[in-house]
Amino acid sequence: MNLKLRRLILAISALIGVVIWLVTNSESYETVFTPVNEDLDYAATAVTEADPNAPLATEILERLEVKGRAPKTGYTREEFYNGWPTVNGCSLRQRIIKREFGESAVLDGCNVVAGEYEEPYTGEYKTFVAKEDISKGIQIDHVVALSDAWQKGAQYLSNEVRYNIATDPLNLLAVDAAANEKKSDGDAATWLPSNKKFRCQYVARQVSVKYKYTLWVTEAEKEAISKVLTNCPNEPAIGV
């Protein structure tokens, strides 16, 4: 089945879902299937593309301070943010999903209700035909987990900088829910994606986030990242 046909099927499936919803919620007709918000093409989509002029991830890794973990005492997610912010009327979560789904995304206003993409952590090609499937199957992962960031410098930063760490699209990926739960708050020394083809970009993104926000790495973490990058010494840093 070619891509155009799959997109047509996804769009029809999403429309059927909306029609069913309308039948049971006719009083809300005016709010359903609002026009596509072009602002969903978030400016930060550039972080998914390698900049040929960017420094190498190996170079950025060498610039990071190497230290042990600070105590986790005092960590809560609320030290970084209280839920996804709304940017130009649309949730950042929906923006990130739209970014990953690309042209296949079927939208109901700001909400992505169907689409397909190659999930980075597992490498599986996933197709979603209902918003409920997306909600259950996809989570937005902080590539540098917030708990890890807290123990490697973020607790000493300002509230504003911590908020930026939590909401920077450079640090966000729409990923398989089960894989994200296995990762938990692990760093590269304790967890890497099962999709080996994505590992180079994954650690390059972690290094880039840590450099951008002056976070450090542990010796074990640095060794794990270096080992991955030996397979891709020309992997560029992202957004640096």
Residue frames as qw, qx, qy, qz and C-alpha x, y, z in Angstrom:
[[0.000, 0.890, 0.456, 0.000, 0.00, 0.00, 0.00],
 [0.451, 0.415, -0.038, 0.789, 1.55, 3.32, -1.07],
 [0.227, -0.185, -0.445, 0.846, 1.90, 6.33, 1.23],
 [0.274, -0.090, -0.170, -0.942, -0.86, 8.42, -0.41],
 [0.612, -0.291, -0.627, -0.385, -3.37, 5.59, 0.00],
 [0.510, -0.283, -0.671, 0.457, -2.39, 5.05, 3.65],
 [0.050, -0.080, -0.234, 0.968, -2.85, 8.77, 4.34],
 [0.444, -0.187, -0.387, -0.787, -6.27, 8.71, 2.66],
 [0.631, -0.320, -0.705, -0.051, -7.31, 5.74, 4.81],
 [0.370, -0.213, -0.533, 0.731, -6.09, 7.50, 7.96],
 [0.137, -0.024, 0.000, -0.990, -7.99, 10.67, 7.07],
 [0.568, -0.255, -0.531, -0.575, -11.20, 8.75, 6.35],
 [0.589, -0.291, -0.712, 0.249, -10.86, 6.81, 9.62],
 [0.199, -0.155, -0.393, 0.884, -10.37, 10.01, 11.58],
 [0.318, -0.107, -0.213, -0.918, -13.37, 11.62, 9.86],
 [0.606, -0.308, -0.681, -0.272, -15.57, 8.62, 10.70],
 [0.458, -0.275, -0.635, 0.558, -14.52, 8.99, 14.33],
 [0.020, 0.069, 0.143, -0.987, -15.49, 12.64, 14.31],
 [0.472, -0.209, -0.467, -0.718, -18.88, 11.89, 12.72],
 [0.594, -0.344, -0.724, 0.066, -19.59, 9.30, 15.42],
 [0.298, -0.225, -0.461, 0.805, -18.62, 11.84, 18.05],
 [0.190, -0.071, -0.137, -0.970, -20.93, 14.42, 16.47],
 [0.523, -0.329, -0.665, -0.420, -23.86, 12.04, 16.61],
 [0.598, -0.466, -0.601, 0.255, -23.49, 11.69, 20.36],
 [0.348, -0.502, -0.227, 0.758, -22.41, 15.27, 21.04],
 [0.316, 0.634, 0.495, 0.503, -24.41, 17.34, 18.55],
 [0.192, -0.952, -0.222, 0.088, -24.60, 20.34, 20.87],
 [0.448, -0.679, 0.297, 0.500, -20.83, 20.85, 20.43],
 [0.740, 0.512, 0.355, 0.255, -20.84, 20.81, 16.63],
 [0.216, 0.968, -0.075, 0.103, -19.33, 24.29, 16.34],
 [0.351, -0.792, 0.497, 0.042, -16.14, 23.21, 18.14],
 [0.830, -0.068, 0.534, 0.143, -15.43, 20.09, 16.13],
 [0.697, 0.302, 0.418, 0.498, -13.01, 19.79, 13.22],
 [0.007, -0.933, 0.007, 0.360, -11.78, 23.34, 13.38],
 [0.632, 0.743, -0.212, 0.062, -9.39, 24.46, 10.64],
 [0.864, -0.022, -0.161, 0.476, -5.83, 23.18, 10.71],
 [0.260, -0.946, 0.098, 0.166, -3.58, 25.50, 12.70],
 [0.721, 0.596, -0.227, 0.273, -0.49, 26.09, 10.59],
 [0.162, -0.793, 0.475, -0.344, 1.39, 27.11, 13.72],
 [0.937, -0.254, 0.231, -0.064, 1.62, 23.39, 14.50],
 [0.805, 0.414, -0.118, 0.409, 4.64, 23.44, 12.19],
 [0.531, -0.821, -0.004, 0.211, 6.62, 24.54, 15.21],
 [0.265, 0.895, -0.359, 0.025, 9.78, 26.54, 14.55],
 [0.425, -0.590, 0.685, -0.047, 11.80, 23.95, 16.44],
 [0.949, 0.262, 0.151, -0.089, 11.25, 21.31, 13.75],
 [0.448, 0.770, -0.443, 0.102, 14.77, 22.20, 12.69],
 [0.408, -0.586, 0.670, -0.201, 16.12, 20.22, 15.61],
 [0.896, 0.079, 0.427, -0.095, 15.26, 17.00, 13.76],
 [0.749, 0.638, -0.017, 0.177, 17.63, 17.89, 10.93],
 [0.746, -0.324, 0.063, 0.579, 21.40, 17.77, 11.12],
 [0.142, 0.969, -0.103, -0.172, 23.20, 21.07, 10.56],
 [0.871, 0.339, -0.093, 0.343, 26.21, 20.39, 8.31],
 [0.254, 0.684, -0.310, 0.609, 28.05, 23.23, 10.06],
 [0.695, -0.657, 0.066, -0.283, 27.35, 21.93, 13.57],
 [0.053, -0.607, 0.775, -0.166, 30.22, 20.67, 15.73],
 [0.600, 0.025, -0.791, -0.115, 30.53, 16.93, 16.14],
 [0.749, -0.573, -0.157, -0.292, 28.85, 15.26, 19.08],
 [0.850, -0.106, -0.267, 0.441, 32.24, 13.86, 20.10],
 [0.312, 0.388, -0.164, 0.851, 33.60, 17.41, 20.34],
 [0.434, -0.590, -0.033, -0.680, 30.68, 18.59, 22.45],
 [0.880, -0.369, -0.299, 0.006, 31.00, 15.55, 24.71],
 [0.685, 0.062, -0.295, 0.663, 34.59, 16.55, 25.51],
 [0.010, 0.481, -0.094, 0.872, 33.39, 19.99, 26.59],
 [0.667, -0.574, -0.266, -0.394, 31.06, 18.58, 29.23],
 [0.205, -0.585, 0.638, -0.458, 32.13, 18.50, 32.85],
 [0.709, -0.062, -0.700, -0.053, 32.51, 15.00, 34.32],
 [0.226, -0.379, 0.563, -0.699, 31.27, 14.66, 37.89],
 [0.077, -0.201, -0.962, 0.170, 29.35, 12.30, 40.12],
 [0.254, -0.626, -0.595, -0.435, 25.61, 12.57, 40.62],
 [0.146, -0.299, 0.377, -0.864, 24.35, 15.18, 43.06],
 [0.181, 0.210, 0.864, -0.421, 21.69, 14.04, 45.58],
 [0.097, -0.420, -0.719, -0.545, 18.18, 13.60, 44.20],
 [0.163, -0.504, -0.620, 0.579, 16.83, 15.33, 47.30],
 [0.135, 0.545, 0.155, -0.813, 14.12, 17.85, 46.51],
 [0.050, 0.089, -0.699, -0.708, 13.40, 16.61, 43.00],
 [0.468, 0.500, 0.663, -0.301, 9.87, 16.82, 41.64],
 [0.413, 0.436, 0.557, 0.573, 8.71, 17.43, 38.09],
 [0.047, -0.937, -0.345, -0.043, 7.11, 20.63, 39.38],
 [0.455, -0.650, 0.176, 0.582, 10.63, 21.98, 39.94],
 [0.324, -0.039, 0.588, 0.740, 10.78, 22.14, 36.13],
 [0.287, -0.089, -0.376, -0.876, 7.22, 22.71, 34.92],
 [0.436, 0.196, 0.685, -0.550, 3.55, 22.12, 35.65],
 [0.638, 0.501, 0.578, -0.091, 2.27, 20.32, 32.56],
 [0.511, 0.258, 0.468, 0.673, 2.67, 21.08, 28.89],
 [0.028, 0.492, 0.094, -0.865, 2.54, 24.78, 28.01],
 [0.516, 0.695, 0.501, 0.014, 0.26, 26.16, 25.34],
 [0.300, -0.356, 0.336, 0.819, 2.11, 27.89, 22.52],
 [0.240, 0.137, -0.405, -0.871, 0.04, 30.03, 20.14],
 [0.711, -0.014, 0.042, -0.702, -3.08, 28.23, 21.33],
 [0.899, 0.122, -0.390, -0.161, -1.82, 24.66, 20.94],
 [0.797, -0.549, 0.253, 0.007, -0.36, 22.26, 23.49],
 [0.036, 0.712, -0.681, -0.167, 3.35, 21.62, 23.14],
 [0.576, -0.079, 0.813, -0.040, 2.60, 17.88, 23.37],
 [0.685, 0.589, 0.412, -0.119, 0.47, 18.07, 20.22],
 [0.290, 0.881, -0.314, -0.200, 3.13, 20.13, 18.47],
 [0.239, -0.529, 0.806, 0.116, 5.77, 17.49, 19.13],
 [0.640, 0.208, 0.738, -0.050, 3.51, 14.68, 17.89],
 [0.562, 0.795, 0.148, -0.175, 2.73, 16.72, 14.77],
 [0.043, 0.808, -0.550, -0.207, 6.45, 17.29, 14.25],
 [0.389, -0.284, 0.872, 0.090, 7.15, 13.55, 14.33],
 [0.614, 0.423, 0.659, -0.099, 4.16, 12.50, 12.20],
 [0.178, -0.222, 0.472, 0.834, 4.97, 15.13, 9.58],
 [0.357, 0.088, -0.395, -0.842, 2.67, 15.24, 6.55],
 [0.365, -0.213, -0.890, -0.168, 0.81, 12.10, 7.64],
 [0.013, -0.218, -0.648, 0.729, -0.68, 13.90, 10.67],
 [0.191, -0.579, -0.623, -0.490, -4.48, 14.22, 10.62],
 [0.125, 0.012, -0.432, 0.893, -5.56, 17.18, 12.73],
 [0.230, -0.751, -0.590, -0.184, -8.69, 18.22, 14.56],
 [0.211, -0.968, 0.039, -0.127, -7.76, 21.77, 15.40],
 [0.066, -0.779, 0.606, -0.148, -4.62, 21.48, 17.50],
 [0.729, -0.276, 0.600, -0.177, -5.07, 17.78, 18.22],
 [0.275, 0.374, -0.814, -0.349, -3.37, 15.05, 16.21],
 [0.781, -0.019, 0.341, -0.523, -6.05, 12.39, 15.78],
 [0.948, 0.194, 0.244, 0.066, -4.31, 10.03, 13.35],
 [0.257, 0.852, -0.445, -0.098, -1.03, 9.55, 11.58],
 [0.985, 0.003, 0.005, 0.174, 1.97, 7.32, 11.10],
 [0.115, 0.879, -0.452, 0.103, 5.73, 7.43, 11.62],
 [0.784, 0.157, -0.536, 0.269, 8.82, 5.38, 12.30],
 [0.602, -0.791, -0.008, -0.108, 9.08, 5.32, 16.08],
 [0.303, 0.774, -0.512, 0.215, 12.69, 6.10, 17.02],
 [0.418, -0.551, 0.658, -0.299, 13.25, 4.01, 20.16],
 [0.777, 0.011, 0.619, -0.113, 11.99, 0.69, 18.75],
 [0.055, -0.307, 0.691, 0.652, 12.40, 1.33, 15.02],
 [0.283, 0.411, 0.867, 0.017, 8.86, 0.07, 14.41],
 [0.106, -0.171, -0.369, -0.907, 6.62, 1.75, 11.85],
 [0.062, 0.390, 0.780, -0.486, 3.47, 2.72, 13.72],
 [0.148, -0.344, -0.502, -0.780, 0.07, 3.70, 12.37],
 [0.050, 0.318, 0.669, -0.670, -2.63, 5.38, 14.47],
 [0.067, -0.418, -0.657, -0.623, -6.23, 5.82, 13.35],
 [0.405, -0.782, -0.416, -0.225, -7.72, 7.38, 16.50],
 [0.041, -0.764, 0.328, -0.554, -6.69, 9.97, 19.04],
 [0.802, -0.502, 0.208, -0.248, -7.23, 7.44, 21.83],
 [0.955, 0.118, -0.031, 0.272, -4.62, 5.13, 20.28],
 [0.410, 0.642, -0.243, 0.600, -2.13, 7.99, 20.18],
 [0.413, -0.716, 0.255, -0.502, -2.82, 8.88, 23.81],
 [0.919, -0.330, 0.194, -0.091, -2.24, 5.28, 24.92],
 [0.930, 0.199, 0.081, 0.297, 0.62, 4.39, 22.62],
 [0.503, 0.546, -0.102, 0.662, 2.76, 7.52, 22.59],
 [0.478, -0.783, -0.201, 0.343, 4.49, 9.47, 25.33],
 [0.320, 0.878, -0.180, 0.306, 6.59, 12.59, 25.03],
 [0.854, -0.274, -0.167, 0.410, 10.00, 11.70, 26.36],
 [0.110, -0.950, 0.286, 0.056, 12.54, 14.08, 27.85],
 [0.804, 0.432, -0.362, 0.189, 15.67, 12.79, 26.11],
 [0.270, 0.265, -0.638, 0.671, 17.63, 14.01, 29.10],
 [0.464, -0.574, -0.673, -0.046, 15.31, 12.85, 31.85],
 [0.187, -0.830, 0.029, -0.525, 14.34, 15.59, 34.27],
 [0.809, -0.584, 0.064, 0.027, 15.48, 13.55, 37.27],
 [0.825, 0.075, 0.080, 0.555, 18.82, 12.98, 35.58],
 [0.255, 0.695, 0.040, 0.671, 19.10, 16.68, 34.78],
 [0.504, -0.815, -0.010, -0.287, 18.31, 17.51, 38.42],
 [0.854, -0.452, 0.139, 0.216, 21.15, 15.31, 39.67],
 [0.707, 0.089, 0.237, 0.661, 23.60, 16.70, 37.12],
 [0.294, 0.012, 0.038, 0.955, 23.32, 20.40, 37.64],
 [0.146, -0.555, -0.496, -0.651, 19.74, 21.53, 37.07],
 [0.488, -0.697, -0.503, 0.155, 18.95, 21.85, 40.77],
 [0.438, -0.454, -0.072, 0.773, 21.47, 24.68, 40.91],
 [0.151, 0.238, 0.446, 0.850, 19.94, 26.53, 37.96],
 [0.282, 0.091, 0.213, -0.931, 17.12, 29.07, 37.98],
 [0.538, 0.370, 0.668, -0.357, 13.45, 28.16, 37.68],
 [0.516, 0.704, -0.096, -0.478, 13.41, 29.73, 34.23],
 [0.208, 0.531, -0.785, -0.242, 16.29, 27.61, 32.94],
 [0.290, 0.000, 0.943, -0.163, 14.77, 24.43, 34.37],
 [0.580, 0.540, 0.385, -0.473, 11.48, 25.30, 32.66],
 [0.444, 0.681, -0.416, -0.408, 13.39, 25.64, 29.39],
 [0.060, -0.325, 0.942, 0.064, 15.00, 22.22, 29.87],
 [0.411, 0.236, 0.829, -0.296, 11.56, 20.64, 30.31],
 [0.518, 0.687, 0.387, -0.332, 9.91, 22.37, 27.36],
 [0.064, 0.645, -0.535, -0.542, 12.73, 22.71, 24.81],
 [0.889, 0.348, 0.006, -0.297, 11.75, 20.70, 21.69],
 [0.389, 0.604, -0.692, 0.075, 15.40, 19.72, 21.39],
 [0.122, -0.267, 0.867, -0.402, 14.85, 17.64, 24.54],
 [0.652, 0.180, 0.472, -0.566, 11.49, 16.19, 23.47],
 [0.209, 0.167, -0.838, -0.475, 10.59, 13.18, 21.33],
 [0.797, -0.010, 0.098, -0.596, 7.28, 11.42, 20.70],
 [0.187, 0.369, -0.910, -0.018, 8.09, 7.79, 21.48],
 [0.644, -0.208, -0.706, -0.206, 6.61, 4.37, 22.21],
 [0.547, -0.667, 0.117, -0.493, 5.01, 4.45, 25.66],
 [0.959, -0.276, -0.033, 0.058, 6.38, 1.06, 26.75],
 [0.727, 0.312, -0.169, 0.588, 9.92, 1.91, 25.66],
 [0.011, -0.689, 0.173, -0.704, 9.75, 5.23, 27.47],
 [0.739, -0.586, 0.075, -0.324, 8.60, 3.54, 30.66],
 [0.943, -0.054, -0.098, 0.314, 11.53, 1.11, 30.44],
 [0.446, 0.531, -0.182, 0.698, 13.91, 4.04, 30.07],
 [0.485, -0.745, -0.389, 0.241, 12.46, 5.77, 33.14],
 [0.067, -0.987, 0.127, 0.076, 15.04, 8.36, 34.27],
 [0.857, -0.164, 0.270, 0.408, 18.07, 6.44, 33.00],
 [0.093, 0.825, -0.361, -0.425, 21.07, 8.02, 31.33],
 [0.681, 0.531, -0.454, -0.220, 23.12, 6.51, 28.50],
 [0.050, 0.435, -0.870, 0.227, 25.02, 4.32, 30.97],
 [0.378, 0.050, 0.822, -0.424, 21.83, 2.53, 32.05],
 [0.581, 0.530, 0.591, -0.183, 19.55, 2.67, 28.99],
 [0.012, 0.344, -0.516, -0.785, 19.83, 2.99, 25.23],
 [0.720, 0.307, -0.003, -0.623, 17.12, 2.56, 22.57],
 [0.766, 0.001, 0.640, 0.063, 16.69, -1.00, 21.31],
 [0.648, 0.739, 0.165, 0.077, 16.74, 0.55, 17.82],
 [0.685, -0.346, 0.190, 0.612, 20.50, 0.56, 17.27],
 [0.426, 0.498, 0.361, 0.663, 20.14, 2.73, 14.15],
 [0.145, -0.888, -0.212, -0.382, 18.89, 5.58, 16.33],
 [0.721, -0.541, -0.203, 0.382, 21.48, 5.37, 19.10],
 [0.508, 0.094, 0.065, 0.854, 23.94, 7.78, 17.50],
 [0.089, -0.578, -0.243, -0.774, 21.33, 10.50, 17.12],
 [0.629, -0.671, -0.379, -0.101, 19.98, 9.72, 20.60],
 [0.680, -0.441, -0.154, 0.565, 23.27, 10.26, 22.42],
 [0.336, 0.258, 0.170, 0.890, 24.09, 13.23, 20.19],
 [0.282, -0.694, -0.330, -0.574, 20.84, 14.83, 21.30],
 [0.696, -0.636, -0.284, 0.175, 21.59, 14.09, 24.96],
 [0.610, -0.137, -0.012, 0.780, 25.05, 15.63, 24.65],
 [0.128, 0.461, 0.276, 0.834, 23.57, 18.67, 22.91],
 [0.458, -0.755, -0.341, -0.322, 20.95, 19.25, 25.60],
 [0.728, -0.535, -0.192, 0.384, 23.49, 18.88, 28.40],
 [0.497, 0.056, 0.091, 0.861, 25.89, 21.29, 26.71],
 [0.049, -0.617, -0.346, -0.705, 23.14, 23.82, 26.02],
 [0.534, -0.745, -0.161, -0.366, 22.08, 23.89, 29.67],
 [0.095, 0.652, -0.620, 0.425, 25.52, 23.41, 31.29],
 [0.898, -0.320, 0.158, -0.259, 24.65, 20.00, 32.74],
 [0.066, -0.614, 0.785, 0.056, 27.35, 17.45, 33.43],
 [0.878, 0.100, -0.412, -0.222, 27.85, 13.75, 32.78],
 [0.752, -0.525, 0.397, -0.025, 29.16, 10.97, 35.00],
 [0.107, -0.542, 0.774, 0.308, 32.25, 9.01, 34.02],
 [0.445, 0.149, 0.882, 0.027, 30.15, 5.92, 33.26],
 [0.474, 0.747, 0.369, -0.286, 27.76, 7.99, 31.15],
 [0.178, 0.810, -0.397, -0.393, 30.58, 9.57, 29.18],
 [0.253, -0.310, 0.889, 0.224, 32.10, 6.15, 28.51],
 [0.498, 0.404, 0.762, -0.093, 28.74, 4.79, 27.29],
 [0.404, 0.847, 0.111, -0.327, 28.20, 7.76, 24.96],
 [0.004, -0.702, 0.616, 0.358, 31.76, 7.54, 23.64],
 [0.419, -0.053, 0.897, 0.129, 31.26, 3.85, 22.88],
 [0.523, 0.645, 0.535, -0.155, 28.14, 4.60, 20.83],
 [0.272, 0.906, -0.107, -0.307, 29.86, 7.44, 18.96],
 [0.347, -0.451, 0.728, 0.382, 32.77, 5.22, 17.92],
 [0.489, 0.338, 0.781, 0.193, 30.31, 3.75, 15.41],
 [0.276, 0.822, 0.402, 0.293, 29.44, 7.19, 14.06],
 [0.518, -0.340, -0.109, 0.778, 32.35, 9.59, 14.68],
 [0.111, 0.162, 0.303, 0.933, 30.88, 12.15, 12.26],
 [0.189, -0.691, -0.696, -0.056, 27.53, 12.39, 14.07],
 [0.104, 0.474, -0.054, 0.873, 26.78, 16.11, 14.48],
 [0.028, -0.300, -0.633, 0.713, 25.54, 17.77, 17.61],
 [0.003, 0.622, 0.678, 0.392, 22.00, 19.14, 17.34],
 [0.200, -0.899, -0.309, -0.237, 20.92, 22.71, 17.93],
 [0.634, -0.577, -0.027, 0.514, 24.34, 23.74, 19.27]]
